[in-house]
Amino acid sequence: MAAVWQQVLAVDARYNAYRTPTFPQFRTQYIRRRSQLLRENAKAGHPPALRRQYLRLRGQLLGQRYGPLSEPGSARAYSNSIVRSSRTTLDRMEDFEDDPRALGARGHRRSVSRGSYQLQAQMNRAVYEDRPPGSVVPTSAAEASRAMAGDTSLSENYAFAGMYHVFDQHVDEAVPRVRFANDDRHRLACCSLDGSISLCQLVPAPPTVLRVLRGHTRGVSDFAWSLSNDILVSTSLDGTMRIWASEDGRCIREIPDSDGAELLCCTFQPVNNNLTVVGNAKHNVHVMNISTGKKVKGGSSKLTGRVLALSFDAPGRLLWAGDDRGSVFSFLFDMATGKLTKAKRLVVHEGSPVTSISARSWVSREARDPSLLINACLNKLLLYRVVDNEGTLQLKRSFPIEQSSHPVRSIFCPLMSFRQGACVVTGSEDMCVHFFDVERAAKAAVNKLQGHSAPVLDVSFNCDESLLASSDANGMVIVWRREQK
């Protein structure tokens, strides 16, 4: 029955912009209270027909009061990256062998070389062909996921009980990026086209905005947490990258773009956080040393269009970059020098902006399956398999969403699936958050969250998937709470 009350909430949210237009705080309080009341009412066990009748009457009354709903207004014209660059706990576990020999003399894990993607793809096929139907291949990382997520099915694990909190400090300006801190349950940050970045704390209750980072003179297009969460880097349409101390919010360094162009995306190199990659509106990718504020020698390359999305693989040896002309380029990254070598190019769809790239080495515990998740304004979410060491991509499957013009982002869920199935989450222009099981052949949709009143631009899970944050083109950030079983 949860689907009906979420539809009621979605109708209320879409009309919410018409209520007290000069008092956005009231609108936030209203929609939070409606969420609470509808959630409580859903437990009463009313007949489905009665619930659907209430939904129909509610929509009619709101339509009479405020007029017919208009189409979702487009966000301001801007381009930015959509990439989940911070590495989750389980992603970093992939860099080490499970064998005890991977431990050093003092018990510390030492890095080991990884097999080729091509060999791994062959191994994956062998695993899938040889195993009995319904069986899985257990891994230590999957067992760690199971301990965090509990003994629930995939659908149960992604059932959400409603809104935990609504942040509206950036109301009326799009929030293109929202991110939980690495390995953190309760620290959240989001950037806005109003030129600021908010750092938020979800516990102790009530959730609060700890500080707002101000300094950019135009909209902030992207930001990233460092691995230890002590530093944030941000890129802006004002043509600068800024480095911030998360502890006190001070700006450590401001670095102007060497091309004098708008900066549209950024990501940390996952192993060496002294290096950050940025993409700009003059089609260039640059590797920056944030300690010196200078470009790395040999760390620049040109794409066919404005660089909107960046993502490293887990060990940081492969970088993918997407542009607004529909191409995705792979680069070999020299770990010692930071030099970029262009390797492969894939035209996803000529002229369709690639707005999000997210890389993952493990999709589920069935087998290693290096994959890339891509949004490209095609009304589809695309899943690609990485087939070799140069980042060559092969389309695996697609999922229906609404995206034709907005910079929508998607992510892999951070916990590895411990049963059959693996989940991804994406925003959408239909103002919903969509969950898909990438390994389910039919009816891949697992869940849909409704409550935004504008296109959903970004989504982010905390480390144990107990909370999900989503942001939209009207500046609303909703934190959703996973249903407790």
VOVEXZA-743320 format. One record per residue (C-alpha): residue in one letter; x, y, z. Coordinates in Angstrom, 1 decimal, m for minus. Layout:
BEGIN
+------+--------+--------+--------+
! code !     px !     py !     pz !
+------+--------+--------+--------+
!    a !      X !      Y !      Z !
...
+------+--------+--------+--------+
This chain:
BEGIN
+------+--------+--------+--------+
! code !     px !     py !     pz !
+------+--------+--------+--------+
!    m !    0.0 !    0.0 !    0.0 !
!    a !    3.0 !    2.3 !    0.3 !
!    a !    2.8 !    3.0 !   m3.4 !
!    v !   m0.5 !    4.8 !   m3.1 !
!    w !    0.5 !    7.1 !   m0.2 !
!    q !    3.7 !    8.0 !   m2.1 !
!    q !    1.6 !    8.9 !   m5.1 !
!    v !   m0.5 !   11.2 !   m2.9 !
!    l !    2.6 !   12.7 !   m1.5 !
!    a !    3.9 !   13.3 !   m5.1 !
!    v !    0.7 !   15.1 !   m6.1 !
!    d !    1.0 !   17.3 !   m3.0 !
!    a !    4.7 !   18.0 !   m3.7 !
!    r !    4.0 !   19.1 !   m7.2 !
!    y !    1.3 !   21.5 !   m6.1 !
!    n !    3.5 !   22.7 !   m3.2 !
!    a !    5.2 !   25.4 !   m5.2 !
!    y !    1.9 !   27.2 !   m5.5 !
!    r !    1.4 !   27.4 !   m1.7 !
!    t !    2.7 !   30.6 !    0.1 !
!    p !    5.1 !   31.5 !   m2.7 !
!    t !    6.9 !   34.0 !   m0.4 !
!    f !    7.3 !   31.6 !    2.5 !
!    p !    9.4 !   28.6 !    1.3 !
!    q !    9.9 !   27.4 !    4.9 !
!    f !    6.2 !   26.8 !    5.3 !
!    r !    6.2 !   24.7 !    2.1 !
!    t !    8.9 !   22.6 !    3.5 !
!    q !    7.2 !   22.1 !    6.9 !
!    y !    3.9 !   21.3 !    5.0 !
!    i !    5.4 !   18.5 !    2.8 !
!    r !    7.3 !   17.0 !    5.8 !
!    r !    4.1 !   16.9 !    7.8 !
!    r !    2.1 !   15.4 !    4.9 !
!    s !    4.7 !   12.7 !    4.6 !
!    q !    4.4 !   11.9 !    8.3 !
!    l !    0.6 !   11.7 !    8.2 !
!    l !    0.4 !    9.7 !    5.0 !
!    r !    3.0 !    7.2 !    6.4 !
!    e !    1.0 !    6.8 !    9.6 !
!    n !   m2.3 !    6.5 !    7.6 !
!    a !   m0.8 !    3.8 !    5.4 !
!    k !   m0.5 !    1.5 !    8.5 !
!    a !   m4.3 !    1.6 !    9.0 !
!    g !   m4.9 !   m1.0 !    6.4 !
!    h !   m7.6 !    0.8 !    4.4 !
!    p !   m8.9 !   m1.1 !    1.3 !
!    p !   m6.9 !   m0.4 !   m1.9 !
!    a !   m9.9 !    0.8 !   m3.7 !
!    l !  m10.5 !    3.4 !   m1.0 !
!    r !   m6.9 !    4.6 !   m1.2 !
!    r !   m7.1 !    5.0 !   m5.0 !
!    q !  m10.4 !    6.9 !   m4.7 !
!    y !   m8.7 !    9.3 !   m2.1 !
!    l !   m5.8 !    9.8 !   m4.5 !
!    r !   m8.2 !   10.7 !   m7.4 !
!    l !  m10.3 !   13.1 !   m5.2 !
!    r !   m7.1 !   14.7 !   m3.8 !
!    g !   m5.8 !   15.4 !   m7.3 !
!    q !   m9.1 !   16.8 !   m8.4 !
!    l !   m9.4 !   19.2 !   m5.4 !
!    l !   m5.9 !   20.4 !   m5.8 !
!    g !   m6.5 !   20.9 !   m9.5 !
!    q !   m9.6 !   23.0 !   m8.8 !
!    r !   m7.7 !   25.1 !   m6.2 !
!    y !   m4.5 !   25.7 !   m8.1 !
!    g !   m5.3 !   24.9 !  m11.7 !
!    p !   m3.8 !   22.1 !  m13.8 !
!    l !   m0.2 !   21.0 !  m13.2 !
!    s !    2.3 !   22.6 !  m15.6 !
!    e !    5.1 !   20.5 !  m17.1 !
!    p !    8.2 !   20.4 !  m14.9 !
!    g !   10.2 !   23.6 !  m15.6 !
!    s !   13.6 !   23.1 !  m16.9 !
!    a !   16.5 !   24.1 !  m14.7 !
!    r !   18.8 !   26.9 !  m15.7 !
!    a !   20.9 !   26.1 !  m18.8 !
!    y !   24.1 !   24.7 !  m17.5 !
!    s !   26.4 !   21.7 !  m17.8 !
!    n !   28.0 !   19.8 !  m15.0 !
!    s !   29.3 !   16.4 !  m14.3 !
!    i !   27.3 !   13.6 !  m12.8 !
!    v !   29.7 !   11.2 !  m11.2 !
!    r !   30.0 !    9.2 !   m8.0 !
!    s !   33.8 !    9.5 !   m7.6 !
!    s !   34.3 !    8.8 !   m3.9 !
!    r !   35.1 !    5.1 !   m3.3 !
!    t !   33.0 !    3.1 !   m0.9 !
!    t !   34.5 !    0.7 !    1.7 !
!    l !   33.8 !   m2.3 !   m0.5 !
!    d !   35.3 !   m0.7 !   m3.6 !
!    r !   38.5 !   m0.1 !   m1.7 !
!    m !   38.4 !   m3.7 !   m0.5 !
!    e !   38.7 !   m4.8 !   m4.1 !
!    d !   42.3 !   m3.5 !   m4.3 !
!    f !   43.5 !   m6.2 !   m2.0 !
!    e !   43.6 !  m10.0 !   m2.2 !
!    d !   41.5 !  m12.1 !    0.1 !
!    d !   44.5 !  m14.4 !    0.5 !
!    p !   46.4 !  m13.9 !    3.8 !
!    r !   49.6 !  m13.5 !    1.8 !
!    a !   48.3 !  m10.1 !    0.9 !
!    l !   49.0 !   m9.0 !    4.5 !
!    g !   52.3 !   m7.4 !    5.3 !
!    a !   54.6 !   m8.3 !    8.2 !
!    r !   52.6 !   m6.1 !   10.6 !
!    g !   49.2 !   m7.3 !    9.4 !
!    h !   48.6 !   m4.3 !    7.1 !
!    r !   47.2 !   m5.1 !    3.7 !
!    r !   49.5 !   m4.5 !    0.8 !
!    s !   48.4 !   m3.6 !   m2.7 !
!    v !   48.6 !   m6.2 !   m5.3 !
!    s !   48.3 !   m6.1 !   m9.1 !
!    r !   44.9 !   m6.8 !  m10.6 !
!    g !   44.2 !   m9.2 !  m13.4 !
!    s !   43.1 !   m7.8 !  m16.8 !
!    y !   39.5 !   m6.8 !  m17.4 !
!    q !   39.5 !   m9.1 !  m20.4 !
!    l !   40.6 !  m12.1 !  m18.4 !
!    q !   38.1 !  m11.3 !  m15.7 !
!    a !   35.3 !  m11.1 !  m18.2 !
!    q !   36.2 !  m14.6 !  m19.5 !
!    m !   36.2 !  m15.8 !  m15.9 !
!    n !   32.8 !  m14.3 !  m15.3 !
!    r !   31.4 !  m16.1 !  m18.3 !
!    a !   32.8 !  m19.4 !  m17.0 !
!    v !   31.3 !  m18.8 !  m13.6 !
!    y !   27.9 !  m18.1 !  m15.0 !
!    e !   28.0 !  m21.1 !  m17.4 !
!    d !   29.2 !  m23.6 !  m14.9 !
!    r !   27.2 !  m22.8 !  m11.7 !
!    p !   23.9 !  m24.4 !  m10.9 !
!    p !   20.8 !  m22.2 !  m11.4 !
!    g !   20.2 !  m20.0 !   m8.4 !
!    s !   23.6 !  m20.5 !   m6.9 !
!    v !   26.0 !  m17.7 !   m5.9 !
!    v !   29.7 !  m17.3 !   m5.4 !
!    p !   30.3 !  m16.1 !   m1.9 !
!    t !   33.0 !  m13.5 !   m1.2 !
!    s !   34.3 !  m11.9 !    2.0 !
!    a !   33.2 !   m8.5 !    0.7 !
!    a !   29.7 !   m9.8 !    0.1 !
!    e !   29.6 !  m11.2 !    3.6 !
!    a !   30.6 !   m7.7 !    4.9 !
!    s !   27.7 !   m6.3 !    2.9 !
!    r !   25.3 !   m8.9 !    4.4 !
!    a !   26.4 !   m7.9 !    7.9 !
!    m !   25.6 !   m4.3 !    7.3 !
!    a !   22.4 !   m4.7 !    5.3 !
!    g !   20.9 !   m7.5 !    7.4 !
!    d !   19.2 !  m10.7 !    6.1 !
!    t !   16.7 !   m9.1 !    3.8 !
!    s !   15.8 !   m9.6 !    0.2 !
!    l !   16.8 !   m7.1 !   m2.5 !
!    s !   13.3 !   m5.6 !   m2.6 !
!    e !   13.1 !   m5.4 !    1.2 !
!    n !   16.5 !   m3.8 !    1.4 !
!    y !   15.4 !   m0.9 !   m0.9 !
!    a !   12.0 !   m0.3 !    0.7 !
!    f !   11.9 !    3.2 !    2.2 !
!    a !    9.6 !    4.4 !    5.0 !
!    g !    9.4 !    8.0 !    3.9 !
!    m !   11.2 !   11.3 !    4.3 !
!    y !   13.7 !   11.6 !    7.1 !
!    h !   14.4 !   15.3 !    6.5 !
!    v !   14.0 !   18.0 !    3.9 !
!    f !   16.7 !   20.6 !    3.4 !
!    d !   15.6 !   23.8 !    1.6 !
!    q !   18.4 !   26.3 !    2.2 !
!    h !   19.0 !   26.4 !   m1.6 !
!    v !   15.3 !   26.7 !   m2.6 !
!    d !   14.6 !   28.1 !   m6.1 !
!    e !   18.2 !   27.3 !   m7.4 !
!    a !   19.1 !   23.8 !   m8.7 !
!    v !   21.2 !   21.5 !   m6.6 !
!    p !   23.1 !   19.5 !   m9.2 !
!    r !   25.1 !   17.4 !   m6.7 !
!    v !   24.5 !   15.8 !   m3.3 !
!    r !   27.0 !   13.5 !   m1.6 !
!    f !   27.4 !   11.7 !    1.7 !
!    a !   30.9 !   11.8 !    3.1 !
!    n !   33.0 !    8.6 !    2.6 !
!    d !   32.2 !    5.8 !    5.0 !
!    d !   29.9 !    8.1 !    6.9 !
!    r !   26.2 !    7.6 !    7.9 !
!    h !   25.3 !   11.2 !    8.9 !
!    r !   27.4 !   13.8 !    7.1 !
!    l !   26.1 !   15.2 !    3.9 !
!    a !   27.0 !   18.0 !    1.5 !
!    c !   25.3 !   19.5 !   m1.5 !
!    c !   26.2 !   22.3 !   m3.9 !
!    s !   23.9 !   24.8 !   m5.6 !
!    l !   23.7 !   27.1 !   m8.6 !
!    d !   23.4 !   29.9 !   m6.0 !
!    g !   27.2 !   29.6 !   m5.7 !
!    s !   27.4 !   27.9 !   m2.3 !
!    i !   28.0 !   24.5 !   m0.8 !
!    s !   26.2 !   23.3 !    2.4 !
!    l !   27.6 !   20.9 !    4.9 !
!    c !   24.9 !   19.1 !    6.8 !
!    q !   24.7 !   16.8 !    9.9 !
!    l !   21.8 !   14.4 !   10.2 !
!    v !   22.4 !   13.4 !   13.9 !
!    p !   21.8 !   14.3 !   16.6 !
!    a !   18.2 !   15.3 !   15.7 !
!    p !   17.1 !   17.6 !   14.4 !
!    p !   19.3 !   17.5 !   11.3 !
!    t !   21.1 !   20.8 !   10.8 !
!    v !   23.1 !   22.8 !    8.3 !
!    l !   26.5 !   23.0 !   10.0 !
!    r !   28.0 !   25.6 !    7.7 !
!    v !   27.7 !   27.1 !    4.2 !
!    l !   30.8 !   27.5 !    2.1 !
!    r !   30.7 !   30.7 !    0.2 !
!    g !   33.3 !   32.2 !   m2.2 !
!    h !   32.3 !   31.1 !   m5.7 !
!    t !   30.8 !   34.0 !   m7.7 !
!    r !   28.7 !   31.8 !   m9.9 !
!    g !   26.9 !   28.4 !   m9.6 !
!    v !   28.8 !   25.5 !   m8.2 !
!    s !   28.7 !   22.7 !  m10.8 !
!    d !   30.3 !   19.8 !   m8.8 !
!    f !   32.3 !   18.9 !   m5.7 !
!    a !   34.0 !   15.9 !   m4.2 !
!    w !   35.0 !   14.7 !   m0.7 !
!    s !   38.6 !   13.6 !   m0.1 !
!    l !   39.0 !   10.0 !    1.1 !
!    s !   39.5 !   11.1 !    4.7 !
!    n !   36.7 !   13.7 !    4.4 !
!    d !   38.9 !   16.5 !    5.7 !
!    i !   39.0 !   18.3 !    2.3 !
!    l !   36.4 !   19.2 !   m0.4 !
!    v !   37.2 !   20.4 !   m3.9 !
!    s !   34.6 !   22.3 !   m5.9 !
!    t !   34.3 !   23.5 !   m9.5 !
!    s !   32.2 !   26.4 !  m10.6 !
!    l !   30.9 !   28.2 !  m13.6 !
!    d !   33.0 !   31.2 !  m12.5 !
!    g !   36.0 !   29.3 !  m13.9 !
!    t !   37.7 !   28.4 !  m10.6 !
!    m !   38.3 !   25.3 !   m8.5 !
!    r !   38.4 !   25.8 !   m4.7 !
!    i !   39.8 !   23.7 !   m2.0 !
!    w !   37.9 !   23.7 !    1.3 !
!    a !   38.6 !   22.5 !    4.8 !
!    s !   35.5 !   20.6 !    5.9 !
!    e !   36.2 !   21.1 !    9.6 !
!    d !   35.9 !   24.9 !    9.7 !
!    g !   34.7 !   25.7 !    6.1 !
!    r !   37.6 !   27.9 !    5.2 !
!    c !   38.8 !   28.1 !    1.6 !
!    i !   42.4 !   26.8 !    1.5 !
!    r !   43.1 !   27.6 !   m2.1 !
!    e !   41.5 !   29.0 !   m5.2 !
!    i !   42.8 !   27.8 !   m8.5 !
!    p !   41.6 !   29.5 !  m11.8 !
!    d !   41.1 !   27.3 !  m14.8 !
!    s !   44.1 !   27.5 !  m17.1 !
!    d !   41.9 !   27.9 !  m20.2 !
!    g !   39.7 !   30.6 !  m18.6 !
!    a !   36.7 !   28.4 !  m19.1 !
!    e !   33.7 !   27.3 !  m16.9 !
!    l !   34.6 !   24.3 !  m14.8 !
!    l !   31.9 !   21.7 !  m15.0 !
!    c !   33.1 !   18.6 !  m13.1 !
!    c !   35.7 !   17.2 !  m10.8 !
!    t !   36.9 !   14.0 !   m9.1 !
!    f !   39.7 !   13.0 !   m6.8 !
!    q !   42.2 !   10.4 !   m8.0 !
!    p !   41.1 !    7.5 !   m5.7 !
!    v !   44.6 !    6.4 !   m4.5 !
!    n !   46.4 !    9.8 !   m4.5 !
!    n !   44.1 !   12.5 !   m3.2 !
!    n !   46.7 !   15.1 !   m3.9 !
!    l !   45.6 !   14.9 !   m7.5 !
!    t !   42.2 !   16.0 !   m8.8 !
!    v !   40.8 !   15.8 !  m12.3 !
!    v !   38.6 !   18.6 !  m13.6 !
!    g !   36.7 !   19.0 !  m16.9 !
!    n !   35.9 !   22.4 !  m18.5 !
!    a !   33.7 !   24.0 !  m21.1 !
!    k !   36.5 !   24.3 !  m23.6 !
!    h !   36.6 !   20.5 !  m24.0 !
!    n !   39.6 !   19.9 !  m21.9 !
!    v !   40.4 !   17.5 !  m19.0 !
!    h !   43.2 !   18.6 !  m16.6 !
!    v !   44.9 !   16.7 !  m13.8 !
!    m !   45.6 !   19.2 !  m11.0 !
!    n !   48.0 !   19.0 !   m8.1 !
!    i !   46.0 !   20.6 !   m5.3 !
!    s !   49.1 !   21.2 !   m3.1 !
!    t !   50.8 !   23.4 !   m5.7 !
!    g !   47.7 !   24.6 !   m7.6 !
!    k !   49.3 !   23.7 !  m10.9 !
!    k !   48.5 !   21.3 !  m13.8 !
!    v !   50.4 !   18.0 !  m13.9 !
!    k !   52.7 !   17.8 !  m16.8 !
!    g !   51.2 !   15.5 !  m19.4 !
!    g !   47.9 !   15.4 !  m17.5 !
!    s !   45.7 !   17.2 !  m20.0 !
!    s !   43.7 !   16.0 !  m23.0 !
!    k !   41.0 !   17.3 !  m25.3 !
!    l !   37.5 !   15.8 !  m25.9 !
!    t !   35.0 !   16.5 !  m28.7 !
!    g !   32.7 !   18.6 !  m26.5 !
!    r !   32.2 !   20.2 !  m23.0 !
!    v !   33.3 !   17.8 !  m20.3 !
!    l !   30.3 !   16.9 !  m18.2 !
!    a !   31.2 !   13.7 !  m16.4 !
!    l !   34.3 !   12.0 !  m14.9 !
!    s !   34.9 !    8.7 !  m13.1 !
!    f !   37.9 !    6.6 !  m12.1 !
!    d !   37.9 !    2.8 !  m11.7 !
!    a !   38.6 !    1.7 !   m8.1 !
!    p !   42.4 !    1.4 !   m8.3 !
!    g !   42.6 !    4.7 !  m10.2 !
!    r !   44.4 !    3.4 !  m13.3 !
!    l !   41.5 !    4.1 !  m15.7 !
!    l !   39.6 !    7.4 !  m16.1 !
!    w !   36.4 !    7.8 !  m18.2 !
!    a !   35.2 !   11.3 !  m19.3 !
!    g !   31.9 !   12.1 !  m21.0 !
!    d !   31.1 !   15.2 !  m23.0 !
!    d !   28.0 !   17.0 !  m24.3 !
!    r !   28.3 !   15.6 !  m27.8 !
!    g !   27.6 !   12.0 !  m26.8 !
!    s !   31.1 !   10.6 !  m26.4 !
!    v !   32.8 !    8.7 !  m23.6 !
!    f !   36.6 !    8.6 !  m23.6 !
!    s !   38.8 !    6.3 !  m21.6 !
!    f !   42.3 !    7.3 !  m20.4 !
!    l !   45.1 !    5.4 !  m19.0 !
!    f !   46.3 !    7.1 !  m15.8 !
!    d !   50.0 !    6.9 !  m14.9 !
!    m !   50.0 !    6.4 !  m11.1 !
!    a !   53.6 !    7.7 !  m10.8 !
!    t !   53.4 !   10.9 !  m12.8 !
!    g !   49.7 !   11.7 !  m13.2 !
!    k !   50.0 !   11.6 !  m17.0 !
!    l !   46.9 !   10.8 !  m19.1 !
!    t !   47.0 !    8.7 !  m22.2 !
!    k !   43.9 !    8.6 !  m24.4 !
!    a !   42.9 !    5.0 !  m25.0 !
!    k !   39.3 !    4.5 !  m26.4 !
!    r !   36.3 !    6.4 !  m27.5 !
!    l !   32.7 !    5.3 !  m27.5 !
!    v !   29.9 !    7.4 !  m29.1 !
!    v !   26.9 !    6.6 !  m26.9 !
!    h !   24.6 !    8.7 !  m29.1 !
!    e !   25.7 !   11.5 !  m31.3 !
!    g !   24.7 !   14.9 !  m29.9 !
!    s !   23.3 !   13.5 !  m26.6 !
!    p !   25.1 !   14.9 !  m23.5 !
!    v !   26.7 !   12.3 !  m21.3 !
!    t !   25.7 !   13.7 !  m17.9 !
!    s !   26.7 !   10.9 !  m15.6 !
!    i !   29.4 !    8.2 !  m15.4 !
!    s !   29.8 !    5.9 !  m12.4 !
!    a !   32.3 !    3.0 !  m12.4 !
!    r !   32.1 !   m0.2 !  m10.3 !
!    s !   34.4 !   m3.3 !  m10.3 !
!    w !   31.9 !   m5.4 !   m8.4 !
!    v !   28.2 !   m5.4 !   m9.3 !
!    s !   27.2 !   m8.3 !   m7.1 !
!    r !   28.9 !  m11.2 !   m5.3 !
!    e !   28.1 !  m13.5 !   m8.2 !
!    a !   31.4 !  m12.6 !   m9.9 !
!    r !   33.6 !   m9.6 !  m10.6 !
!    d !   32.0 !   m7.7 !  m13.5 !
!    p !   33.6 !   m4.3 !  m14.1 !
!    s !   30.8 !   m2.0 !  m15.2 !
!    l !   30.0 !    1.6 !  m16.1 !
!    l !   26.6 !    3.3 !  m15.4 !
!    i !   25.8 !    6.1 !  m17.8 !
!    n !   23.1 !    8.8 !  m18.2 !
!    a !   23.0 !   10.3 !  m21.6 !
!    c !   19.7 !   12.2 !  m22.2 !
!    l !   18.2 !    9.3 !  m24.0 !
!    n !   15.3 !    8.5 !  m21.7 !
!    k !   17.4 !    5.5 !  m20.7 !
!    l !   19.8 !    4.5 !  m18.0 !
!    l !   22.7 !    2.6 !  m19.7 !
!    l !   24.8 !   m0.2 !  m18.1 !
!    y !   28.1 !   m1.0 !  m19.9 !
!    r !   30.5 !   m3.8 !  m19.3 !
!    v !   34.3 !   m2.9 !  m19.2 !
!    v !   35.9 !   m5.6 !  m21.4 !
!    d !   39.6 !   m4.8 !  m21.4 !
!    n !   42.4 !   m2.9 !  m19.7 !
!    e !   41.9 !    0.2 !  m22.0 !
!    g !   38.4 !    0.8 !  m20.8 !
!    t !   36.6 !   m0.5 !  m23.9 !
!    l !   32.8 !   m0.6 !  m23.2 !
!    q !   30.1 !   m3.0 !  m24.3 !
!    l !   26.5 !   m2.3 !  m23.7 !
!    k !   25.0 !   m4.8 !  m21.3 !
!    r !   21.4 !   m3.4 !  m20.9 !
!    s !   19.3 !   m0.3 !  m20.4 !
!    f !   16.5 !    0.8 !  m18.1 !
!    p !   13.6 !    3.3 !  m18.9 !
!    i !   13.7 !    6.7 !  m17.2 !
!    e !   12.8 !   10.2 !  m18.2 !
!    q !   15.8 !   12.2 !  m19.2 !
!    s !   16.0 !   14.4 !  m22.3 !
!    s !   17.5 !   17.7 !  m21.2 !
!    h !   18.4 !   17.8 !  m17.5 !
!    p !   21.8 !   16.7 !  m16.0 !
!    v !   20.5 !   13.7 !  m14.2 !
!    r !   22.9 !   11.4 !  m12.2 !
!    s !   22.9 !    7.8 !  m11.1 !
!    i !   24.9 !    5.6 !   m8.8 !
!    f !   25.6 !    2.0 !   m8.0 !
!    c !   24.3 !    1.1 !   m4.5 !
!    p !   27.4 !    0.9 !   m2.2 !
!    l !   26.7 !   m2.5 !   m0.6 !
!    m !   27.4 !   m5.5 !   m2.7 !
!    s !   24.3 !   m7.7 !   m3.2 !
!    f !   24.5 !  m10.8 !   m1.0 !
!    r !   21.7 !  m12.5 !   m2.8 !
!    q !   20.9 !  m12.7 !   m6.5 !
!    g !   20.5 !   m9.2 !   m7.9 !
!    a !   22.3 !   m5.9 !   m7.7 !
!    c !   20.8 !   m2.5 !   m7.5 !
!    v !   21.4 !    0.9 !   m9.1 !
!    v !   19.6 !    4.2 !   m8.3 !
!    t !   19.0 !    7.2 !  m10.6 !
!    g !   17.2 !   10.5 !  m10.7 !
!    s !   14.7 !   11.3 !  m13.4 !
!    e !   12.8 !   14.1 !  m15.1 !
!    d !    9.5 !   12.6 !  m13.9 !
!    m !   10.4 !   13.9 !  m10.4 !
!    c !   11.0 !   10.4 !   m9.0 !
!    v !   13.9 !    8.4 !   m7.7 !
!    h !   14.1 !    5.0 !   m9.5 !
!    f !   15.7 !    1.7 !   m8.3 !
!    f !   16.6 !   m1.0 !  m10.8 !
!    d !   17.9 !   m4.5 !  m10.3 !
!    v !   20.5 !   m4.8 !  m13.0 !
!    e !   20.5 !   m8.6 !  m13.0 !
!    r !   16.8 !   m9.1 !  m13.2 !
!    a !   15.8 !  m10.1 !  m16.7 !
!    a !   12.2 !   m8.8 !  m16.5 !
!    k !   10.5 !   m6.2 !  m14.3 !
!    a !   13.8 !   m4.7 !  m13.3 !
!    a !   12.2 !   m1.8 !  m11.3 !
!    v !   12.6 !   m2.4 !   m7.6 !
!    n !   11.2 !    0.8 !   m6.1 !
!    k !   10.2 !    4.4 !   m7.0 !
!    l !   10.3 !    7.3 !   m4.5 !
!    q !    7.9 !   10.1 !   m5.1 !
!    g !    7.9 !   13.5 !   m3.3 !
!    h !   10.0 !   15.9 !   m5.4 !
!    s !    8.3 !   18.7 !   m7.3 !
!    a !   11.0 !   19.1 !  m10.0 !
!    p !   13.3 !   16.8 !  m12.0 !
!    v !   15.6 !   14.8 !   m9.6 !
!    l !   19.2 !   15.6 !  m10.5 !
!    d !   21.3 !   13.5 !   m8.1 !
!    v !   21.2 !   10.7 !   m5.6 !
!    s !   23.5 !    9.5 !   m2.9 !
!    f !   23.5 !    6.7 !   m0.4 !
!    n !   25.2 !    6.8 !    3.0 !
!    c !   27.7 !    4.0 !    3.7 !
!    d !   25.2 !    1.4 !    5.1 !
!    e !   22.3 !    2.3 !    2.8 !
!    s !   20.1 !    3.3 !    5.8 !
!    l !   19.6 !    6.8 !    4.3 !
!    l !   19.3 !    8.0 !    0.7 !
!    a !   19.6 !   11.7 !   m0.3 !
!    s !   18.2 !   13.1 !   m3.5 !
!    s !   18.3 !   16.7 !   m4.9 !
!    d !   16.2 !   18.4 !   m7.6 !
!    a !   16.1 !   21.3 !  m10.0 !
!    n !   14.2 !   23.5 !   m7.6 !
!    g !   16.8 !   23.3 !   m4.8 !
!    m !   15.1 !   20.7 !   m2.6 !
!    v !   17.2 !   18.0 !   m0.9 !
!    i !   15.2 !   15.1 !    0.5 !
!    v !   16.8 !   12.5 !    2.8 !
!    w !   14.8 !    9.2 !    2.7 !
!    r !   15.0 !    6.6 !    5.5 !
!    r !   15.1 !    2.9 !    4.7 !
!    e !   12.3 !    0.9 !    6.2 !
!    q !   13.4 !   m1.1 !    9.3 !
!    k !   12.3 !   m4.7 !    9.3 !
+------+--------+--------+--------+
